[in-house]
Amino acid sequence: MLYYLLVPLSEHFHALNVFRYITFRSAYAAVTALLLCFLLGPWMIRRLRRMRVGQLVRRDGPQSHLAKEGTPTMGGLLILAAIVFPTLLWADVKNVQVQLVLATTLILGALGFLDDYLHVVRGRARGLLGRYKLLVQFAAGLAVGTVIVMSGLYGDLTARTAVPFLKDTFINLGLLYVPFVALVVTGASNAVNLSDGLDGLAVGMVLPAAMAFGGLAYVSGHARFSQYLNIPFLQGAGELTVFCAAFLGAGLGFLWFNAHPAQVFMGDTGSLSLGGALGMVAVLIKRELLLVIVGGLFVAEVLSVVAQVVAYKFWGRRVLRMAPLHHHFELGQMPETKVVIRFWIISILLALLTLSTIKLQ
């Protein structure tokens, strides 16, 4: 919004030239998102408490979590506001990539809100049935995938995905590209959702990934940097840096209130939208396979649930104390805060490894 308001005026006021630079707008998108969380956070928490929108804790989970019963949830609304508003304010809103990632984030945020509403407000034990959530997630992925293909966003690269560590190596998915996009968005969305079980855990794990993908978006959308790094130049992808910066600011702002002991939980409103947004950015910078690296802990969380279910179904025994993985460590007498911080550290290392792939190829 500010881009179109102020850049034309730069011919008369040279100081306004700074609004042409993605780095400048990204920095202020992050600051705007952070301040928005600080301003709206206390009000939203009070509002959720007044409405008695409190977390329902599983009785078969760690007993230490019973004290969290009633903590305000649906705080994902704060995250959504702090991502969307700064992005609209500082990014090029006519950019197709920005439109696609915002649409995905809002659709999955609305899905998560419905699930939270049915679970917490209406008292449905399971909220929205899993198959309906998967249906909406997959449909959203199919829709954005179709738009990408129909628009021919990146020419010959549109239906291809880069292979990590290999220079100029792409897999041409052809007709499978659209369902592949749907699978990436759905998988990333649910992986973050499964990881949202401890104070500050999920949001702290997605922040390094957002930073890494923000950096990759910037160099991919910069003609000189992409040439120097021998990676494909993706026209318009640089604007995703502004979105990732807003994502980062919103996550840090929410963490201020979500750190142990949490004053508010994000709920599915936050986890589904954050995961979907991360998956969508990966799609738009042609780095879908890097999600396995940058989101390695999310993959481990998903696999821990699959292993637990399969082992119990076929052999009648559990391979972990409790799934997902973070509960396994928690029940092993590791303090919640230690589990969270160690997961954050691993997430940062994985993000650095992800960034290194563009120089190792």
Backbone hydrogen bonds, N-H to C=O, Kabsch-Sander energy under -0.5 kcal/mol:
donor,donor_aa,acceptor,acceptor_aa,energy
2,L,89,L,-2.4
5,L,1,M,-1.4
6,L,2,L,-2.9
7,V,2,L,-0.5
7,V,3,Y,-1.5
9,L,6,L,-0.5
10,S,6,L,-0.5
10,S,7,V,-1.7
11,E,8,P,-0.9
12,H,9,L,-1.5
13,F,9,L,-2.4
14,H,12,H,-0.5
16,L,13,F,-2.1
17,N,14,H,-1.9
18,V,15,A,-1.2
19,F,16,L,-1.7
20,R,17,N,-2.2
21,Y,18,V,-1.3
25,R,21,Y,-2.0
26,S,22,I,-2.6
27,A,23,T,-2.1
28,Y,24,F,-1.9
29,A,25,R,-1.8
30,A,26,S,-2.2
31,V,27,A,-2.1
32,T,28,Y,-2.6
33,A,29,A,-2.3
34,L,30,A,-2.3
35,L,31,V,-2.7
36,L,32,T,-2.3
37,C,33,A,-1.9
38,F,34,L,-2.1
39,L,35,L,-2.4
40,L,36,L,-2.8
41,G,37,C,-2.7
44,M,40,L,-2.9
45,I,41,G,-2.6
46,R,42,P,-2.2
47,R,43,W,-2.4
48,L,44,M,-2.7
49,R,45,I,-2.2
50,R,46,R,-2.5
51,M,47,R,-1.9
52,R,49,R,-1.1
53,V,48,L,-2.7
54,G,52,R,-1.4
55,Q,71,T,-2.6
57,V,55,Q,-0.5
61,G,58,R,-0.9
65,H,62,P,-1.7
66,L,63,Q,-1.4
67,A,64,S,-0.7
68,K,65,H,-1.9
69,E,66,L,-1.3
70,G,55,Q,-2.5
71,T,68,K,-2.3
73,T,53,V,-2.0
75,G,265,F,-2.9
76,G,266,M,-1.6
77,L,74,M,-1.7
78,L,75,G,-1.3
79,I,75,G,-1.2
80,L,76,G,-2.8
81,A,77,L,-2.2
82,A,78,L,-2.2
83,I,79,I,-1.1
83,I,80,L,-0.6
84,V,80,L,-2.9
85,F,81,A,-1.7
87,T,83,I,-1.6
88,L,84,V,-2.6
89,L,85,F,-2.0
90,W,86,P,-2.7
91,A,87,T,-2.4
93,V,91,A,-1.1
95,N,92,D,-1.9
99,Q,95,N,-2.1
100,L,96,V,-2.5
101,V,97,Q,-2.3
102,L,98,V,-2.2
103,A,99,Q,-2.3
104,T,100,L,-2.3
105,T,101,V,-2.1
106,L,102,L,-2.5
107,I,103,A,-2.5
108,L,104,T,-2.3
109,G,105,T,-1.9
110,A,106,L,-2.5
111,L,107,I,-2.0
112,G,108,L,-2.5
113,F,109,G,-2.3
114,L,110,A,-2.1
115,D,111,L,-2.1
116,D,112,G,-2.8
117,Y,113,F,-2.8
118,L,114,L,-2.4
119,H,115,D,-2.1
120,V,116,D,-3.3
121,V,116,D,-0.7
121,V,117,Y,-1.1
122,R,117,Y,-2.3
124,R,118,L,-3.0
125,A,123,G,-0.5
127,G,124,R,-1.0
132,Y,129,L,-0.9
133,K,129,L,-1.7
134,L,130,G,-2.6
135,L,131,R,-1.8
136,V,132,Y,-2.2
137,Q,133,K,-2.6
138,F,134,L,-2.8
139,A,135,L,-2.4
140,A,136,V,-2.5
141,G,137,Q,-2.2
142,L,138,F,-2.6
143,A,139,A,-2.3
144,V,140,A,-2.4
145,G,141,G,-2.3
146,T,142,L,-2.3
147,V,143,A,-2.1
148,I,144,V,-2.2
149,V,145,G,-2.2
150,M,146,T,-3.0
151,S,147,V,-2.1
152,G,148,I,-0.7
152,G,149,V,-0.8
153,L,148,I,-1.6
155,G,152,G,-1.7
157,L,154,Y,-1.9
158,T,155,G,-1.4
160,R,157,L,-2.0
161,T,171,I,-1.6
162,A,286,K,-1.8
163,V,169,T,-2.4
166,L,163,V,-1.6
167,K,165,F,-0.5
167,K,361,Q,-0.7
169,T,166,L,-1.1
170,F,168,D,-0.6
171,I,161,T,-2.7
172,N,170,F,-0.6
173,L,159,A,-2.3
173,L,171,I,-0.9
174,G,159,A,-0.6
176,L,173,L,-2.5
177,Y,174,G,-1.5
180,F,176,L,-1.9
181,V,177,Y,-2.4
182,A,178,V,-2.1
183,L,179,P,-2.2
184,V,180,F,-2.3
185,V,181,V,-2.6
186,T,182,A,-2.4
187,G,183,L,-2.7
188,A,184,V,-2.7
189,S,185,V,-2.1
190,N,186,T,-2.3
191,A,187,G,-2.1
192,V,188,A,-1.9
193,N,189,S,-1.6
194,L,190,N,-2.3
195,S,191,A,-1.2
196,D,192,V,-0.6
196,D,193,N,-0.9
197,G,195,S,-1.8
201,L,198,L,-1.8
204,G,200,G,-1.5
205,M,201,L,-1.5
206,V,202,A,-1.8
207,L,203,V,-1.2
209,A,205,M,-0.7
210,A,206,V,-2.5
211,M,207,L,-2.3
212,A,208,P,-2.5
213,F,209,A,-2.6
214,G,210,A,-2.1
215,G,211,M,-2.2
216,L,212,A,-2.2
217,A,213,F,-2.5
218,Y,214,G,-2.0
219,V,215,G,-2.1
220,S,216,L,-2.2
221,G,217,A,-1.7
222,H,219,V,-0.8
223,A,221,G,-0.6
226,S,222,H,-2.8
227,Q,223,A,-1.6
228,Y,224,R,-2.5
229,L,225,F,-2.5
230,N,227,Q,-0.7
231,I,226,S,-2.6
234,L,220,S,-3.1
234,L,232,P,-0.6
235,Q,233,F,-0.7
237,A,234,L,-2.0
239,E,236,G,-1.2
240,L,237,A,-1.8
241,T,238,G,-1.9
242,V,239,E,-0.9
243,F,239,E,-1.0
244,C,240,L,-2.7
245,A,241,T,-2.3
246,A,242,V,-2.2
247,F,243,F,-2.6
248,L,244,C,-2.4
249,G,245,A,-2.7
250,A,246,A,-2.8
251,G,247,F,-2.4
252,L,248,L,-2.5
253,G,249,G,-2.4
254,F,250,A,-2.5
255,L,251,G,-2.3
256,W,252,L,-1.2
257,F,253,G,-0.6
257,F,254,F,-1.2
258,N,254,F,-1.7
259,A,255,L,-1.9
263,Q,257,F,-3.2
264,V,257,F,-0.8
265,F,72,P,-2.5
269,T,112,G,-0.6
270,G,266,M,-1.1
270,G,267,G,-0.7
271,S,267,G,-2.3
272,L,268,D,-1.9
273,S,268,D,-0.5
273,S,269,T,-0.5
274,L,270,G,-2.8
275,G,271,S,-2.2
276,G,272,L,-2.0
277,A,273,S,-2.4
278,L,274,L,-2.2
279,G,275,G,-2.3
280,M,276,G,-2.3
281,V,277,A,-2.3
282,A,278,L,-2.0
283,V,279,G,-1.9
284,L,280,M,-2.3
285,I,281,V,-1.4
286,K,283,V,-1.2
287,R,282,A,-2.7
290,L,287,R,-0.9
291,L,288,E,-1.6
292,V,289,L,-1.2
293,I,290,L,-0.8
294,V,290,L,-2.9
295,G,291,L,-1.8
296,G,293,I,-1.8
299,V,295,G,-2.3
300,A,296,G,-2.1
301,E,297,L,-2.2
302,V,298,F,-2.2
303,L,299,V,-2.8
304,S,300,A,-2.1
305,V,301,E,-1.4
306,V,302,V,-2.3
307,A,303,L,-3.0
308,Q,304,S,-2.0
309,V,305,V,-2.5
310,V,306,V,-2.7
311,A,307,A,-2.6
312,Y,308,Q,-2.0
313,K,309,V,-2.2
314,F,310,V,-2.5
315,W,311,A,-2.1
316,G,312,Y,-0.8
317,R,311,A,-1.2
327,H,324,P,-1.4
328,H,324,P,-0.9
329,F,325,L,-1.5
330,E,326,H,-1.8
331,L,327,H,-2.6
332,G,328,H,-0.5
332,G,329,F,-0.5
333,Q,330,E,-1.0
334,M,329,F,-1.6
339,V,335,P,-2.2
340,V,336,E,-2.4
341,I,337,T,-2.4
342,R,338,K,-2.3
343,F,339,V,-2.1
344,W,340,V,-2.3
345,I,341,I,-2.4
346,I,342,R,-2.2
347,S,343,F,-2.2
348,I,344,W,-2.3
349,L,345,I,-2.1
350,L,346,I,-2.3
351,A,347,S,-2.0
352,L,348,I,-2.2
353,L,349,L,-2.2
354,T,350,L,-2.2
355,L,351,A,-2.1
356,S,352,L,-1.8
357,T,353,L,-0.9
357,T,354,T,-0.9
358,I,355,L,-1.0
359,K,356,S,-1.5
360,L,356,S,-1.5
361,Q,357,T,-0.8
